[in-house]
Amino acid sequence: METANSNPRRRWRKLLVSFIASAAVSEMHQGALYPQGGTMCFAGSMWGRWTSGPLSATPNHAPEAEVSLDEERDEDSDFDDEDSDMAIPKLTRSAFKQRPDASDRLDIDTVTSFVQGELGEAGFKVAPYEQQDFEKSPLQEAAAAFRQWALRREVTEDKQELIARTERLLSTEMPEPHTFASLMWCCSKLSINDMSPLLAPLRDRMPEVARDMTAQNLTSCWCTAAKIQEFAEEVDDMIPHLLGAALKKAKDMEPRHVAAFVWASGKLDLRPAEVSQILDTLPGLLREDLDTMQLKDIANFVFGLSRLECRDTGLMETIAKVTAGKAESCNKKAAWTDLPMSLVCRLRLGWRNR
């Protein structure tokens, strides 16, 4: 009768499993249990021991550079910002070593208990800003109610009471930048007749709030202004404050935000001096980033440039080259919407032979 010990293949498999288990304990002591870049590095570490080639761009024999806690926080500062929609705490690589009650013998129960405790202390979750576990101000609660109304097309309380209460709060309470941007966003999603009572107090608060807003929230407010200007005269007074604050933070904008800002600029009724400010600052920021952008964002960018009468020959040639390259592999939706839009906008500027 064949046994596990008499079969060489089974005996070798048993030894291999034993080796992996012992190596796992060693790796846990060294902090390899914790995630790096969204993947568990234990498997990569084990595979690296058994292969001669590198698992990633960093060779196995090269020591990884240590990242201090301060540097790690700096890299993820966008997620820690109060205006961000996400707050995801991280487990540090050395956290297990520093645990006073860590057992000398590491088994699955010990590890599970430790991880559950760490996650419980950190409050590991992804939640919108308005749902964070802190006491909201009355204006923040009102903004959250408006956002729910805009997203679900239903209001959780009497509509007129909510509007009147928010109007009173805006006249007595300085809104936080995120709250202000959220209310502005709702103005573009809900009926302008419903939101019109809030436009005057939002306009009055704009000069003070705009200075402290992030580039992303400024872009959101700018796009809202473009959508409602035709129906809201208050937007004309908001434009100088929004534009001034946004141009100061233009270098903080992501490429897609620059494209959205230029698109909205093409929709807005701007003064010649304001158009010149935009063309002098924003288009050049995307010259080196066009390759990384989606066709939708490029089409929005070109639309705005065409409405602003941009005559930057070099930029237009670059856009045409990048668009042609992306057209070869674009999906059907982009082929039917984004490519025609980009082409029509270039024709508007006189690029018929390009």
N, C-alpha and C positions, 0 to 999 in steps of 0.2 A: 504493500500500500504506500502510495507516494505521500510524503509529508512536506511541510513548508521548508524544513531543514534539509531534506534530501534533494529538493529541486533547486539547482543553482540560481535560476532566474528569480524565484521567489525569495531566496536568501539574499540575493543582491538588492532586490526591491525593499526588503525589510531593513537592510543596512542603510539604504539611501533615505528612507523615511526617517530613520533614527538620526541621520546626519542633518536632515532638514530641520527636525525638531530642535536639536541642540543648537543649530545655527540661528534658529528663530529667537531663542532665548537670548543669545549673544547680541543679536541685532536689536532686540527690544531694549536691552540695557544701554545700547548706543544711541537710542532715540530714533531708530529707523522705522518705528511703528507708525509714525505720524505722517500725514499727507504732505506731499510736495507737488505743487502745481496741479492739484486736483486728483492725483493718482497715488496709490499706496506704493511707497518706495521699497517695501520689504521684498516684493516679488522681483523688482528690478535689481535689487542688491544681490539676491540669491542667483539670479540669472547671470549677473556680471561675474560671479565667482566661477561659474562653470563654462564661460565662453571667453574667447580671447579678444573678440571685437567689442567696441563700445556699444552700450545700450542707447546712448543719445549722443549729442554733439560733444559731451564732455567725456573723455576717456576714463575707463575704470581706474587706471593707475594714477590719475591726476587727482589730488585732494580737492574737494569742493571748498570754495571760498565761504568762510563763515559770514553770516549776515547778522548784524547786531539787532537787538529789539527795536532800537530807534530807527534803523534803516528799514526794517520790516514795516513799521508803522508808517513811515514816509511813503513807501510804495503803495500802500493801501489807503492813503489819506482821503481819496475820493469817496471811499465807502464809509469813512468815519465822519464825513462832513454832514452837518445837520440838514443840508439841503438834499442829500442823497436819498434815494428811495430804498437803499439797502444798508443794513448794518450787520455784517457777518464777522463775529469774533473768531480768532484763530487760536488753535492750540500750539504752544511753543514746543520746539523739539526737545528742550531740556525740562519740560514740565514734569515728566514722570520721575526723573532723577531727583527733583526737588521735593517730591511728595514725601512727607514724614512718615506716613503709614504704609509706604510701599513694601510689599512682601519680598523676602529674599528669594522665594521660589515663585517664578512667574508661570501662572497657568491661565487657562481661558477665563476662569471665574474672576481672578485678580484683575486681568486686563479689562474685562467687561465692566466690572465695578468701577474701575478707575475712569474709563471713558465716559460712562454714564454720569459719574460725579462731575467730571470736567464740563460736559455739555450742559448739565443742570446749572452749574455755577455761571457759565458763560451766557446762558439764555440763547443758545444757538438757533436762530430762526431768520427768515427773510420776511420783512414786513414793510409796507408803505410807511412813509414818514408820519402820516396822520394816525397810524395804528400803533406807534411805539408806546411802550408802557410808561407814560408820564402824564401828569395832570395837564389837560389841555385848557387853553384860555377860551373864553366864550367865542372869540372870533375864529379860533382854530376849529372849534366844534361846528361853527356855522359854515366854514369853508369845506369841512369834511362832508357836511350834509349836502352842500351844493355839488361837490364832486360825485357823491353817490347818485344824486339826481341826474347829473350829466351822463354818467356811465350806464345807469340802469333805466333811465327815462322814467323814474318814479321818485317822488319826494316823500320823505319819511314823516313829514309834519305839514301843517297848513302852509301852502306855498306863499301866500301873501304875508303871513306872520314871519316866515323865515326871511323873506326879502326885507321887510321893514326892520326886523331885528338886526340884520347884517348891516343895513344902511346906518342905523344908530351906532353900532359898534365901530364902524369905520370912521365915524366922526369924532369918537371919543378915545379910541385905542389905536396905537400905531401898529400896523400889521407887520409880522415877520416877513422877510423876503419870500420864503417858500409859500406862506399863506397868501400873500399878495399875488404871486405867480399862479397859484391854484385858482384863485377867484378870476383872474384874467383869462385863464384857460377855459373856465366855465362859460365866460361871456361868448366865446366862439362856438361853444357846443349847444348852448340853450337858446331859446328864443330871445331875440334882442329886446322884445317888448317886456319880457320878464326881467331881464338883466339891466334895463335902462336906468332904474333908480340907483344902481350901484356905480354907474359910470362916473358921475360927478365926484363922489367921494374917493373913488380910485384915482381919478385924475389929480385930485388935490394932494393925495398921499404919494404920488409918483416921484416927485423930486427928491424926497428924503429916502424912499425905499430903494430906488433904482441904483443908488451908489453902492449898496451892500449886496446886491443880487449877484448870483453866479452868472457866468457867460451862458450857460445852458438855459437858465430861467429868463435871462434877458432875451435870448433868441425866441423862447416860447411866447413871451409877451409881445415881441415884435411881429411874430406870425399872427397872433390874435388881432393886433392892431390892423394888419393888412386885411383880415377877413371881415372886420366890422366897421372900418372907416367910413364906408359908404352910408352906413346907417347911424353912425354915432359921431357927432361933431366933437365930442370930448377927446377923441383920438388925436386931433390936430394939436392939442396942447400937450399930449403925452409924448409925441414924436421926438422933440428936441432932447428931452431928458433920457428917454430910452436910447436914442442914437448915441448921445455923448457917453453914457455909461458903457454901452456895448463896444464902441470903438476903442475905449481904454482897455478893455479886456479881450480884444480881438484875438490876441495870440494864445489865449486860453481856450478858444473854441476848437472843437473837433471838426474835421473836414466836413462831415455831414451837417453840422450846425452852421458852418460858414455858408454852405450851399443853401440851406433853408433860409438864412438871413438874407442872402442875395435874392432868392426867389421872392420873399416877402417885400423886399425893397422895390422890386419891379412891380408889385401890385399896389403899393402905396402911392399916394399923391404927395410927392416930395418937392421941396424947393431945389432949384439948381445947385445951390451951395451944399445942400445935404447930399445930393447925388454925387457931387465931386468928392466929398469926404468919403463916401462909401467906395467909390471906384479907386480912390488913392490908397485905401487901406486893405480892403478885403480880397479882391480877386487874386492878387499876387500871393496870398497865403496858401492857395490851393495849387499853385503851379507845379510843385513837387509832389503833391499828394493825389493827383488825378488818377494815377494807376491803381490806387488802393480803394477808390470810390466805386459804388454801385452805379449802374447806368441811370437808375432813377434819380440819384443825387446829382449826377452830371447833367441830366436833362433839366432838373430844377435850377441848377446853377446857370446853365445857358439861357434858360427862359428869363431869369432875372437880369442877366447881362444884356440880353436883347432889348428888354424894356427900358433899361438904363442907358441904352445907346453906347455900350462899351465898344471901343475901337482899338483894343489892344491886339495887334496883328499876331504877335508871338504867342499870346495866350490862346487865341482862337485856333491857330495852327496846331498847338499842342492838344487842345480839346478834340479837334477833328481826328488827329492821329490816334489818340487813346480810344475815342468812340469807335473808330473803324476796327481797332484791334479787339475790342470787347464784343463787337457785333457778331463776330464769327462764332462765339460760344454762348451767346445770350439765350435765355429761354423765350418761349412764345409770348408771354405777357410783355416782356421788355421789347420784343420785336414789334409788337402791335401798338405800344404806347410810348415808351421812352425814346426809341430811335426816331420815330416820326417827329416827336416834339423837339428833339435836339436838332434835327435837320431843318425843320421849319424856322426855328429861332435863328439858326445861322443864315438861312436865306433872307430873313428879315434884316440882317446886318449887311447883306450884299455879297455873301459867300456862295455865289451860284456855281463857281467852277472848282469848288474844293470837294 
